[in-house]
Amino acid sequence: MRRCFWAKSNMKGADFTVKCALVAAALVGGCAHVPAPGDIWDARAARFVSAEDVYARAARATHVILGETHDNPEHHRLQRQALEHLPGPRALAMEQFDSEHQSAIDAAQAKGADAEAIADAGRFDRKGWNWPLYRPLVEFAAEHRWPIIAANLSRAEARRIVTEPSISALPPAPEVAKALERDIAENHCGSRPPDKVLVGMVEAQRARDARMASRLTGRSVLITGNGHARRDRGVPLYLDADVLSVAFVEVEGGKNSPGDYLDGFATDNSYDYLWFTPRAQRADPCKG
């Protein structure tokens, strides 16, 4: 019998087995339920919920953060679906636009520009970000007259911080920095960059999160990577408001409960919801 994610570690033997069996029989909680595409795990309530539950909670939140794996088309389809269910208007903030181009985006929207013209105005990196995946989101904002917020640091700003971390002016956060160091090493196929470079990369990541948080005013939706969406070390750390964080997560073989994803991917404090999806087809970036 698979372990119950919500079970306390000191529950042993027959008590644990009976508890798990009763919950499974009642179809409540995460026990004996292998996450499948379309399942949604409420990390705080420790139970599976419906999309309507998520939309209802999102409608009440000041800021809704929709995390993603950037190259997964299903994540972007679900983001667009979420936008369609949110009462508006809201601002649509996007990691994929650099904040230095905000005035150009504003001018384009004021003229009634379509998605293509807004992308041109905001210097959207169409190849790097795979524009066809993001176009439906920009189209939604244009059609519904939602302001588009360019949320990210520019590459030039990030490079300066990597070279000289102190210019970020962020207060020290040793635990956050340690966690980000581990993330960065994993994202580089387990190869840890030189210490000096790694310190700068961590600070640039923190600066991105702080910048994106600073761009969220009024009621908003942020489109960003799952790492930035994390409550424990991403954008929400820098927000003093009601934030809802949703991570669209790819189903992986060998992970048999939501707890398996949280143990290896995050913690129960990282996101409000894990929304499971199929895995995108991609080459192994670490091969060789």
C-alpha positions in Angstrom: 0.0 0.0 0.0 1.4 3.4 -0.9 2.0 5.9 1.8 -0.5 8.6 2.6 1.1 12.0 1.9 -0.9 13.6 4.7 -0.1 11.0 7.3 2.1 12.0 10.2 5.5 10.3 10.4 4.8 8.9 13.8 1.7 6.9 12.7 2.9 3.3 12.5 1.8 -0.3 12.0 -1.9 -1.2 12.0 -3.0 2.3 12.9 -1.4 3.7 9.7 -2.7 0.8 7.5 -6.3 1.1 8.8 -6.2 4.9 8.4 -4.9 4.7 4.9 -7.5 2.0 3.9 -10.4 3.9 5.3 -9.4 7.1 3.5 -8.9 5.2 0.2 -12.2 3.6 0.6 -13.9 6.9 1.1 -12.1 8.3 -2.0 -10.7 11.2 0.1 -7.2 12.5 0.2 -4.1 11.4 -1.7 -3.7 7.8 -0.5 -3.5 5.2 -3.3 -4.2 7.7 -5.9 -1.5 8.0 -8.6 -1.7 11.5 -10.0 -2.8 11.6 -13.6 -3.1 14.4 -16.2 -6.0 16.5 -15.2 -5.8 15.9 -11.5 -5.4 18.9 -9.2 -3.8 18.6 -5.7 -4.7 21.2 -3.1 -1.4 21.3 -1.1 -2.9 23.1 1.9 -6.0 21.0 2.2 -4.1 17.8 1.2 -6.8 16.6 -1.2 -7.7 16.5 -4.8 -10.0 19.2 -6.1 -11.8 20.2 -9.3 -10.8 22.9 -11.7 -13.9 24.8 -10.6 -12.6 24.9 -7.1 -9.3 26.4 -8.3 -11.2 29.0 -10.4 -13.4 30.0 -7.5 -10.4 30.5 -5.3 -8.5 32.4 -8.0 -11.4 34.7 -8.5 -11.0 35.9 -4.9 -7.2 36.3 -5.0 -5.6 39.7 -5.7 -2.7 38.1 -7.6 -2.9 34.8 -9.4 0.4 33.2 -10.4 0.2 30.6 -13.1 3.5 28.6 -13.1 4.6 26.6 -16.1 7.2 24.5 -17.8 8.0 26.9 -20.6 8.0 24.4 -23.5 4.8 22.4 -22.5 1.9 23.4 -24.8 -0.7 21.9 -22.4 0.5 24.3 -19.7 -0.2 27.3 -21.9 -3.6 25.9 -22.9 -4.6 25.6 -19.3 -3.3 29.1 -18.6 -5.5 30.5 -21.3 -8.4 28.4 -19.9 -7.8 29.9 -16.4 -7.8 33.5 -17.9 -11.2 32.8 -19.5 -12.6 31.7 -16.1 -11.3 34.8 -14.1 -13.6 37.8 -13.7 -11.9 40.8 -15.2 -10.5 43.1 -15.9 -7.1 42.2 -14.5 -3.6 43.0 -15.6 -1.8 40.2 -17.4 1.9 40.3 -16.3 4.3 38.1 -18.2 7.9 37.0 -17.5 8.4 36.8 -21.2 8.4 40.6 -21.6 11.2 42.7 -20.2 10.0 45.7 -18.1 12.1 48.2 -20.1 9.7 47.8 -23.0 6.5 48.7 -20.9 6.0 52.1 -22.5 6.1 50.6 -26.0 3.6 47.9 -25.0 1.3 50.6 -23.5 1.4 52.7 -26.6 0.6 49.6 -28.8 -2.4 48.7 -26.6 -3.6 52.2 -26.6 -3.8 52.0 -30.4 -5.8 48.8 -30.3 -2.9 46.6 -31.5 -3.3 42.9 -32.0 -1.1 40.2 -30.4 1.5 40.3 -33.2 1.9 44.1 -32.9 2.1 43.9 -29.1 4.8 41.3 -29.4 6.7 43.5 -31.8 6.4 46.5 -29.5 7.5 44.5 -26.4 10.5 43.0 -28.3 9.2 39.5 -27.6 11.9 36.9 -28.2 9.8 34.8 -30.5 12.3 32.0 -31.0 13.7 31.9 -27.5 10.2 31.8 -25.9 8.4 29.9 -28.7 5.9 32.6 -29.5 3.1 30.3 -30.8 2.7 29.0 -27.2 2.2 32.5 -25.7 0.3 34.1 -28.5 -3.1 32.9 -27.2 -2.4 34.6 -23.9 -1.5 37.9 -25.4 -4.5 37.6 -27.7 -6.8 37.2 -24.7 -5.4 40.3 -23.1 -5.7 42.3 -26.3 -9.3 41.2 -27.0 -10.5 41.8 -23.4 -8.6 45.0 -22.9 -6.5 43.7 -20.1 -3.3 45.7 -19.6 -0.2 43.7 -20.4 2.6 44.1 -17.9 6.2 43.5 -18.9 7.5 41.9 -15.7 11.0 40.7 -16.2 14.5 42.0 -15.8 16.3 42.5 -19.1 19.1 40.2 -20.0 21.5 43.1 -19.7 20.3 43.9 -16.1 20.6 40.2 -15.2 24.1 40.0 -16.6 25.2 43.0 -14.6 23.9 41.4 -11.4 25.6 38.1 -12.1 28.9 40.1 -12.4 28.2 42.4 -9.4 25.6 40.8 -7.1 25.6 43.7 -4.6 23.8 46.0 -7.1 20.6 44.1 -6.6 20.3 45.8 -3.2 18.2 42.9 -1.8 18.6 42.0 1.8 20.5 38.7 2.6 18.4 35.6 2.6 20.7 32.6 3.3 18.1 29.9 3.2 16.6 31.1 0.0 20.0 31.5 -1.5 21.0 27.9 -0.5 17.8 26.5 -2.1 18.3 28.5 -5.3 21.9 27.3 -5.5 20.6 23.7 -5.5 18.0 24.5 -8.1 20.6 26.2 -10.4 23.0 23.2 -10.1 20.2 20.8 -11.0 19.2 22.9 -14.0 22.8 22.7 -15.2 22.6 18.9 -15.2 24.1 18.6 -11.7 27.2 20.6 -12.7 27.7 23.3 -10.1 29.0 26.6 -11.6 32.0 28.2 -10.1 31.2 29.7 -6.7 31.6 33.3 -7.8 29.4 32.8 -10.8 26.8 30.8 -8.8 26.5 33.6 -6.2 25.7 36.1 -9.0 23.3 33.7 -10.7 21.4 33.3 -7.4 21.2 37.0 -6.9 20.0 37.5 -10.5 17.2 35.0 -9.8 16.2 36.8 -6.7 16.3 40.1 -8.5 14.0 38.6 -11.2 11.5 37.5 -8.6 11.6 40.9 -6.8 11.2 42.8 -10.1 8.2 40.6 -11.2 6.6 41.2 -7.8 7.1 44.9 -8.1 5.3 44.9 -11.4 2.1 43.4 -9.9 -0.3 46.2 -9.0 -4.1 46.1 -8.5 -5.5 42.7 -9.5 -3.3 40.7 -11.7 -2.3 37.4 -13.2 1.4 36.5 -13.7 2.6 34.0 -16.3 6.0 32.6 -15.3 8.0 29.5 -14.7 7.2 27.2 -11.8 10.4 28.2 -10.0 9.3 31.9 -9.9 5.8 30.9 -8.8 7.0 29.2 -5.6 5.7 30.7 -2.4 8.7 29.7 -0.4 11.4 31.4 -2.6 9.8 33.0 -5.7 7.7 36.0 -6.5 5.2 35.6 -3.6 8.0 36.3 -1.1 8.1 39.9 -2.3 4.3 40.5 -2.3 2.3 41.7 0.6 -1.1 40.7 -0.8 -3.4 37.8 -1.3 -1.5 35.5 -3.7 -2.7 32.2 -5.2 0.1 30.1 -6.7 -0.7 27.3 -9.2 2.0 25.1 -10.7 1.3 23.1 -13.8 3.3 20.0 -13.2 4.3 17.2 -15.7 3.4 13.7 -14.6 6.5 11.5 -14.1 6.8 7.8 -14.0 7.6 6.3 -10.6 5.9 9.1 -8.7 2.8 7.5 -7.2 1.3 10.2 -5.0 1.3 14.0 -4.8 3.7 13.7 -1.9 6.3 12.2 -4.2 6.2 15.4 -6.3 6.4 17.6 -3.3 9.3 15.7 -1.8 11.4 15.9 -4.9 10.0 19.0 -6.6 8.9 21.3 -3.8 7.2 21.3 -0.3 3.6 21.6 0.8 4.4 25.3 1.3 5.6 25.9 -2.2 2.3 26.1 -4.1 -1.4 26.3 -3.4 -2.2 23.8 -6.2 -0.4 21.3 -8.3 -2.2 20.8 -11.6 -0.9 17.6 -13.3 -0.4 17.4 -17.0 1.1 15.2 -19.6 4.8 15.5 -20.1 6.0 17.4 -23.2 8.1 15.6 -25.8 11.6 17.0 -25.6 15.2 15.8 -26.0 17.1 15.2 -22.8 19.1 18.4 -22.3 21.6 16.6 -20.2 22.3 13.8 -22.6 26.0 13.5 -23.2 
